[in-house]
């Protein structure tokens, strides 16, 4: 799909900004999990950048669209189509913090999942989120998905207002598992926009 002006597909060299923006979208949870995965001599940011460099997997530059302003990365969208009939998942085989997120994702097979939507603070409030969600909708339709899905913290009122304003509606919630991660939210909220 040809992207609108000022947007481009991410490249391997974007792995650093994808890690930063992914951590912003995840309200610090990605950094917390990356720190647990870090090997001796490796930082949490190293893990995040390495994951963004992967050729496959959910958090990969291959699933990312970049919004630029005067040649600078301003915002990103990372998403992908969910299978119509996904393989069963053993929630006990994944980090406990991730299980509620996976349980929610498993409720919306056949949708296009918005994994990350984030802008650097200096570029917020300029409509880039709406632009990127419009691209997500085009990608969803191009991949014959039945709609779009996204998961957000119940404490992230600003994001929820944006999604609900453009047609997303709450489908389900799951309690957060926080361990030592600090977040004011209590539940993950699954939102869906059907076509």
N, C-alpha and C positions, 0 to 999 in steps of 0.2 A: 504494500500500500504506500502511495506517495503521501508524505506528511505535509501538513500546512507550513507556510512560511514561518521561519524562526524556530522550527522544530526539526529534530533529526534523531535517527537511531543512535543509541549509545555505541561507543567503541571501547575496546579494551583499556585505552588510556583514561577512560572516565571512571575507572574502578574506585579511585579515592573519593570523588564527589558522590558516587552512588552509595558508598559506605556511610558517608556523612549524612546524606539526605535520608537514607534508609534508617539510620539511627534516630534522626529527628522524627520521622513518621512513626516509628515504633516507641517513641517517648522514652528512649534510653534502654529499652529491653534488649534490642540487638547487641549493644555494647556489653551489657551484663552477660548475655549468653556467650558472646565471643570471648570475653575474659575467661570464662570457664573452659573454653576450647583451646585457649592459647597454650602452645608448647613452651618449654623453657627457652628464653631468649626471644620470644615472639610476643608482641603486644596484642591487645584486643583489636586495635585498628588494623594490624597486619592480617588478622583472621578475617575481619570484615572486607578488607580490600581483596584478599585472596578469594573469598567467596564470590565477590562481585565479578572477578575475572573468570569464573568457571564458564565453560561452554554450555553447560546444561544445569538444570535445577531451577528452583523458583527464583532465588536471588542471584540472577546472572545478568550481565550487561546485555545479553541477547534478548532479554525481555523488557528492556528499558527504552523509553523515549525521553529525550532531553529537550527542555525549553531554554533557549538562549536569549540573552539581551546583550547586544553589542559585543558578541563573541564570548560572553561569560555564561557559564551554566547558572541558570536561575532556579530551575525546578525540574522535577522528574516524575515520571509515571513508570512503575514496574508492575506488570500484570501478565496474565496468561489464561488460556482457556482451560477450564476444568473438564475432565472426562465426563461423558454421559453416564458411564457405568464404572466408577472407580473401583480399584481393588480394595478389599477390606483392610483397615488399618488397625494394628494392635497399639492402642494408645499407651500401653505400659512399656512399649519399646522406644518411646520418645521422651525427651525431657518433660518433666511434669508440668512445667510452665507452658509448654507448647500444646499439650493435649487439649485444653479447652478451645484453642484456636482451630486445631484440626477437626475437632468435633463439630464446630460451627461450619467450617468450610465443607465438610462432608454432607451438610444439609442442602447444599445448592449445586449438585452436579449439573453439568451442561451449561453453566454460566461462564462468563469471562470474569476472572477474579482480579480485582484491583488490590494488589499486594502492598504497594507503596505509592503514596501521592504526597509530595513534599516540595516546599520552596524554601530557599534561604530567607532568613528574616527580612532582609532589606528588599526582597522582591514579593513579599506577601501583600495581599489586598489589591493586586493588579489584575486579577482575573485569570491568572495562569492555571489555577486549579480547575476552573471551569473549562478552559481550553483543553487541558489534558484529559479531563473526563469525557469531553466530546470526542477526542481521539480514541479513548477506550471504547466508547460506544461504536465507533466506526470499526475498530478491530474486532469487537464482539460480533457485529453483524457480518463482517467479512469471514469470520470463522464459524458462522452458523450457530452461534450460541443463543440461548433462549432469554438472556438478560445479563445484567452485571451484578456482581456481589462485592461486598467490602465489609471488613470488620473494624470496629472503632471502639475505643474506651468509652464507657458511659460518662466519664468526666470531661471528654473532649467535645464540649457543647458547640464550639465554633465549627468543627468538622461536620458534626451531625446536622447542623443547620444548613450547611452547604449541600450535603448529600440529599437531605429531605426536600430542599428547595427545588432540586432538579429531578425529583421523582423516585428517590430511594425510600423504602419503607422498612421498618424493623420487622424481622422474621423471628429472631430468637436471641437469647442471652445465655452466657455461661459465666460462672464466677471466675475471677482471675486467680491464678496461683502466682504468688509474688516472690517467694523465698526472701532474698535480701534486696530485691529490686524495689525501688521506691516509686510509687505512683498513686495519685489520689483516687483513681478509679476503683470500683468494686467488681464490675462485670465487663466482659467483652460483649459487644452488641453486633449482631449480624444484620446487615442491611441489604436489600435486594431491589433491583429495578428490572422488572419484567418488560419484555418487548411485546 
